[in-house]
Amino acid sequence: MKNLRSTKGFTLVEIMIVVVIIGLLAAMAIPAFQKVRTASQDKAITNNLRQLSAAADQYFLEFGVSTVTFSDLVGTGTQHYIKAIATVAREIYPTDFNQGEAVTASAVAGVRTVTYNN
């Protein structure tokens, strides 16, 4: 009687080597992905700050004042300059804007701040 043992398939060692290689690739890819994600969030927040700063500058010119609140700039009414600001990383935007000052978003992803200087 012949031995009908199959030689097809992978051995345990081959499968373990593949798993280790996948783990090493993941260990290299995850930090790179997080770095790109952080940079993307910062750019989106900087763009929001730029829009807020431009709206505040326009408000200062139109009304001849040097301070404006967030609620005067952002809203759905016809007298607002920006319809909405979408948060990207649970950031907090300032409530007051002063003429000539930098605009800063705090608590970006809970730990960072992003500042825009015009």
MIVEX-301340 format. One line per field, with one value per residue (C-alpha): z, y, x. Coordinates in nm, 4 decimals, padded with zeros to 6 digits. Layout:
<recs>
up: (Z_...)
north: (Y_...)
east: (X_...)
</recs>
This chain:
<recs>
up: (00.0000_-00.0974_00.1444_00.0304_00.2204_00.0362_-00.0134_-00.1203_00.1010_00.3325_00.6348_00.9718_00.9409_00.6049_00.7421_01.0478_00.8246_00.6206_00.9397_01.0685_00.7377_00.7413_01.1013_01.0097_00.7158_00.9379_01.2028_00.9386_00.7734_01.0791_01.2005_00.8450_00.8146_01.1457_01.0358_00.7113_00.9012_01.1453_00.8622_00.6799_00.9908_01.0535_00.6950_00.7133_01.0456_00.9112_00.6199_00.8627_01.0614_00.7404_00.6523_01.0018_00.9884_00.6472_00.7666_01.0775_00.8670_00.6436_00.9502_01.0933_00.7671_00.7298_01.0864_01.1962_01.5108_01.6393_01.8019_01.6692_01.8095_01.6467_01.6343_01.4303_01.1687_01.1436_01.0884_00.8332_00.8268_00.5483_00.7766_00.8488_00.6497_00.6826_00.6698_00.8862_01.0152_01.0102_01.2894_01.1808_01.5014_01.7830_01.7815_01.9609_01.7732_01.9513_02.0521_01.9998_01.7291_01.7715_01.4854_01.4060_01.6244_01.5185_01.5242_01.7171_01.7374_02.0582_02.1678_01.8174_01.8595_02.2299_02.2424_01.9762_01.8836_01.5329_01.4717_01.1615_01.1138_00.8340)
north: (00.0000_00.3447_00.6343_00.8984_01.1886_01.5207_01.7536_02.0504_02.3587_02.5639_02.4553_02.6232_02.7879_02.9439_03.0839_03.2251_03.3982_03.5602_03.6800_03.8309_04.0115_04.1543_04.2682_04.4461_04.6205_04.7334_04.8574_05.0796_05.1975_05.3013_05.5831_05.7179_05.7175_05.9015_06.1639_06.2264_06.2406_06.4997_06.7142_06.6950_06.7983_07.0903_07.2139_07.1940_07.3803_07.6423_07.6966_07.7426_07.9925_08.1764_08.2067_08.3309_08.5842_08.7129_08.7399_08.9272_09.1674_09.2362_09.2946_09.5373_09.7342_09.7469_09.8418_10.0323_09.8248_09.6333_09.3329_09.0851_08.7675_08.4258_08.4390_08.7621_08.5941_08.2432_08.1613_08.1071_08.4596_08.7081_08.9264_08.6516_08.6107_08.2327_07.9809_07.7134_07.5967_07.2190_07.0850_06.8389_06.7111_06.8343_07.1674_07.4755_07.8052_08.1402_08.3233_08.6747_08.8181_09.1300_09.3317_09.2550_08.9423_08.5870_08.3402_08.0146_07.6944_07.5010_07.1400_07.0064_06.6297_06.7063_06.7989_07.0480_07.4103_07.5562_07.9267_08.1395_08.4757_08.6942)
east: (00.0000_00.1304_00.1741_-00.0799_00.0722_00.0187_00.3159_00.1038_00.0595_00.2787_00.4746_00.4316_00.7744_00.6843_00.3607_00.5408_00.7987_00.5203_00.3481_00.6739_00.7332_00.3798_00.4325_00.7567_00.5912_00.3037_00.5490_00.7118_00.3888_00.1847_00.4174_00.4439_00.0649_00.0277_00.2799_00.0911_-00.2395_-00.1018_00.0338_-00.2986_-00.4925_-00.2578_-00.2994_-00.6791_-00.6816_-00.4401_-00.6784_-00.9703_-00.7624_-00.6727_-01.0420_-01.1250_-00.8431_-00.9536_-01.3145_-01.2028_-00.9936_-01.2924_-01.5119_-01.2543_-01.2499_-01.6275_-01.7148_-01.4033_-01.3523_-01.0509_-01.2247_-01.4805_-01.6347_-01.6485_-02.0286_-02.0154_-01.7978_-01.9426_-02.3082_-02.5801_-02.7177_-02.6549_-02.4426_-02.1886_-01.8684_-01.8236_-02.1082_-01.9451_-01.6096_-01.5747_-01.3557_-01.0902_-00.9315_-01.1596_-00.9741_-01.1007_-01.1075_-01.0771_-01.3931_-01.2516_-01.0280_-00.8171_-00.6809_-00.3164_-00.2919_-00.2156_-00.5042_-00.4494_-00.6501_-00.5893_-00.6399_-00.5792_-00.6206_-00.6107_-00.2423_-00.1251_-00.1839_-00.1825_-00.1203_-00.1785_-00.0064_-00.1344)
</recs>
